[in-house]
Every structure is written in structure tokens, then in C-alpha cells.
Amino acid sequence: MKKFLIAMAFGAALVSPAWAQKAEAERAPDPIVQFSESDAAMNAAIAEARRSYPQFLTQFNAAPAREASQSYMLKLGLPTPDGGHEHIWVSNLRRERGQLVGDLANEPVGLPGRHAGSRVEIDDALVSDWAIFADEGMYGSFTTRVMLPFIDPSEAASLRQMLTPQPLPAGWSH
């Protein structure tokens, strides 16, 4: 049975400073949680993220470039050599010659030749989640919300404090 490898972390620049410093000090790998490709809750989270992705793009395209690169992230399900997918966050989103690109926010586990910071061209078909960091908290992060019961309780508590109560910003259709 194939499994999803789902990165939980959002990259050192976007997570709480204490968590980022702890991970750096311990040289700990970014937390990864494995889910079966048939996991109903994870598949529903990915479906909801994909359904609302056009609204995310509209917001991203309307944002000033600096704000967009710092406040918007995507998670992509990148194919691994074993036929599975590693779902990993991409930060520093920007347009280059009309193409949406970004940088891997986490150190991949199953993507040979790619590392945290590697440039990635965004293929809309591979999008599995999105996040927008706003004053009131972090919107989106559908897969992260599903992962909370399966991660370290203190890390889950920190993430819960960052997440908005509802994943969609006010005014977005459900």
C-alpha cells in the first residue's frame, strides 16, 4: 500500500521562533507523518484545499509581491522514486516570467537531489494544501489540521495557536 509522506513544518522563517530554534539546535529533521493514500480524512482535506485553491490564487495574485512571498505557501505532492508522493511545503512564492515558483520550505525525505530551499515550479495538479499567514492567524493548512492528533502534543498545541478557527477567510465560499 502506497503512503503519503506529509510534511508538517512550515519552514524556519514561518514557524514560531522557539520551535524553529529548537529544531535547528537539535538538527532534527522536519516532522513527517505518514498516511495511507486511501486515508479518508487526509483525502478530504486535500480535496477541500484543491477546491478553494482558485480563491487562494486570486488572493495571492492581488497581494503586493513582498507580502505574497512572505505570507502565502503551498503544499505540493511531489512524486517520489518509489511511486508515492511526498507532500511538502513551498514558500517564497513568486512569479518568474509568468510561472508561479517557490522554494521547498522543508528538507525532503524521499526526493533525491532536492533540499530545503530548492526552487520548484508550481504544477497546479500537484497542489495538496495552501496556507495564508494573516494577523488573525494561519488560514488553510487543511492537511495540518488533520495531522494534529498524530503529532507531538506540544507541537500540536503550538500549531493550534497559529491556526485560525476556520480554515477559510471570511467571505470565501464554502
C-alpha positions as CSV (number, residue, x, y, z in Angstrom):
1,M,0.0,0.0,0.0
2,K,1.4,3.4,-1.0
3,K,1.7,6.0,1.6
4,F,1.6,9.8,1.6
5,L,4.6,11.4,3.3
6,I,3.2,14.6,4.7
7,A,5.5,17.4,5.9
8,M,4.1,19.1,8.9
9,A,6.6,22.0,9.4
10,F,6.3,25.3,7.6
11,G,10.0,26.2,7.3
12,A,12.0,28.1,9.9
13,A,11.0,31.6,8.6
14,L,7.3,30.9,9.2
15,V,7.0,28.8,12.3
16,S,7.2,30.0,15.9
17,P,10.8,31.2,16.7
18,A,11.1,28.8,19.6
19,W,10.2,25.8,17.5
20,A,12.5,26.8,14.7
21,Q,15.4,27.4,17.1
22,K,14.8,24.0,18.8
23,A,14.7,22.1,15.5
24,E,17.9,23.9,14.3
25,A,19.7,23.4,17.6
26,E,18.9,19.7,17.6
27,R,19.4,19.4,13.8
28,A,16.1,17.5,13.9
29,P,14.5,16.6,10.6
30,D,11.2,18.3,9.8
31,P,8.4,16.2,11.2
32,I,6.8,13.9,8.7
33,V,3.6,12.0,9.2
34,Q,2.7,9.0,7.0
35,F,-0.9,8.5,5.8
36,S,-2.2,5.8,3.6
37,E,-3.2,7.1,0.1
38,S,-6.7,5.9,1.0
39,D,-7.0,7.8,4.3
40,A,-10.4,9.4,4.1
41,A,-9.7,12.4,6.4
42,M,-6.5,13.3,4.6
43,N,-8.1,12.9,1.2
44,A,-11.0,15.1,2.2
45,A,-8.5,17.8,3.5
46,I,-6.6,17.7,0.2
47,A,-9.9,17.9,-1.8
48,E,-11.0,20.9,0.2
49,A,-7.7,22.6,-0.3
50,R,-7.9,22.0,-4.0
51,R,-11.5,23.2,-4.1
52,S,-10.5,26.5,-2.5
53,Y,-7.2,26.8,-4.4
54,P,-8.6,29.2,-7.0
55,Q,-9.6,31.6,-4.3
56,F,-6.1,31.3,-2.8
57,L,-4.6,32.2,-6.2
58,T,-6.9,35.2,-6.5
59,Q,-5.8,36.5,-3.1
60,F,-2.1,35.7,-3.9
61,N,-2.3,37.5,-7.3
62,A,-3.9,40.6,-5.7
63,A,-1.3,40.8,-2.9
64,P,1.8,43.0,-3.2
65,A,4.8,40.8,-4.2
66,R,6.7,41.1,-0.9
67,E,3.6,40.2,1.1
68,A,2.7,37.3,-1.2
69,S,6.2,35.8,-1.0
70,Q,6.2,36.1,2.9
71,S,2.6,35.3,3.7
72,Y,1.5,32.6,1.2
73,M,2.6,29.0,1.0
74,L,1.6,25.9,-1.0
75,K,2.0,22.2,-0.3
76,L,2.8,20.1,-3.3
77,G,2.5,16.3,-3.6
78,L,5.8,15.7,-5.4
79,P,6.3,12.2,-6.9
80,T,8.9,10.1,-5.2
81,P,11.1,7.4,-7.0
82,D,9.1,4.6,-5.3
83,G,5.8,5.7,-6.9
84,G,4.5,7.6,-3.9
85,H,4.2,11.2,-3.1
86,E,5.9,13.5,-0.6
87,H,3.7,16.4,0.3
88,I,6.0,19.3,1.2
89,W,5.5,23.0,1.8
90,V,6.8,25.5,-0.7
91,S,7.4,29.1,0.5
92,N,8.7,32.3,-1.1
93,L,6.1,32.1,-3.8
94,R,6.7,34.4,-6.7
95,R,6.1,34.8,-10.5
96,E,9.0,34.3,-12.8
97,R,8.2,35.0,-16.4
98,G,4.5,34.3,-15.6
99,Q,5.2,30.9,-14.0
100,L,4.4,30.5,-10.3
101,V,7.5,29.2,-8.5
102,G,8.7,28.8,-4.9
103,D,11.3,27.2,-2.7
104,L,11.0,24.0,-0.7
105,A,10.4,25.0,2.9
106,N,11.3,21.7,4.4
107,E,14.1,19.2,3.9
108,P,12.6,16.4,1.8
109,V,12.9,12.8,2.8
110,G,12.2,11.0,-0.5
111,L,13.1,13.5,-3.2
112,P,16.7,12.8,-4.2
113,G,18.6,15.9,-5.3
114,R,16.2,18.3,-3.7
115,H,16.8,20.1,-0.5
116,A,15.2,22.8,1.7
117,G,15.4,26.0,-0.5
118,S,15.4,24.1,-3.8
119,R,13.4,26.0,-6.5
120,V,10.2,24.4,-7.6
121,E,7.8,25.3,-10.4
122,I,4.3,25.0,-9.3
123,D,2.1,22.5,-11.1
124,D,-1.5,23.2,-10.1
125,A,-2.2,19.4,-10.4
126,L,0.2,18.7,-7.6
127,V,-1.2,21.2,-5.0
128,S,-2.4,19.4,-1.9
129,D,-2.7,22.4,0.5
130,W,-2.2,26.1,0.9
131,A,-1.7,28.5,3.8
132,I,-2.1,32.2,4.2
133,F,-0.5,33.9,7.3
134,A,-2.6,36.8,8.4
135,D,-2.8,39.0,11.6
136,E,-5.6,36.7,12.9
137,G,-3.7,33.5,12.3
138,M,-3.0,31.0,9.6
139,Y,-5.7,30.1,7.1
140,G,-5.8,27.0,5.1
141,S,-3.5,24.3,6.3
142,F,-6.2,21.6,5.8
143,T,-3.7,18.7,6.0
144,T,-2.1,20.1,9.1
145,R,-5.4,20.2,10.8
146,V,-5.9,16.5,10.1
147,M,-2.4,15.7,11.3
148,L,-2.7,17.4,14.8
149,P,-3.9,14.3,16.7
150,F,-0.9,12.3,15.3
151,I,2.0,14.6,16.3
152,D,3.8,15.6,19.5
153,P,1.2,17.2,21.8
154,S,3.3,20.3,22.5
155,E,3.9,20.8,18.8
156,A,0.2,20.3,18.1
157,A,-0.7,22.9,20.8
158,S,1.7,25.4,19.1
159,L,0.1,24.8,15.7
160,R,-3.4,25.1,17.1
161,Q,-2.5,28.6,18.5
162,M,-1.3,29.6,15.0
163,L,-4.3,28.2,13.1
164,T,-7.5,30.2,12.6
165,P,-10.7,28.6,13.9
166,Q,-12.0,28.2,10.4
167,P,-9.6,27.4,7.5
168,L,-11.3,29.8,5.0
169,P,-11.1,33.6,5.4
170,A,-14.4,35.4,5.9
171,G,-16.2,36.0,2.7
172,W,-14.8,32.9,0.9
173,S,-17.5,30.5,-0.3
174,H,-17.6,27.1,1.2
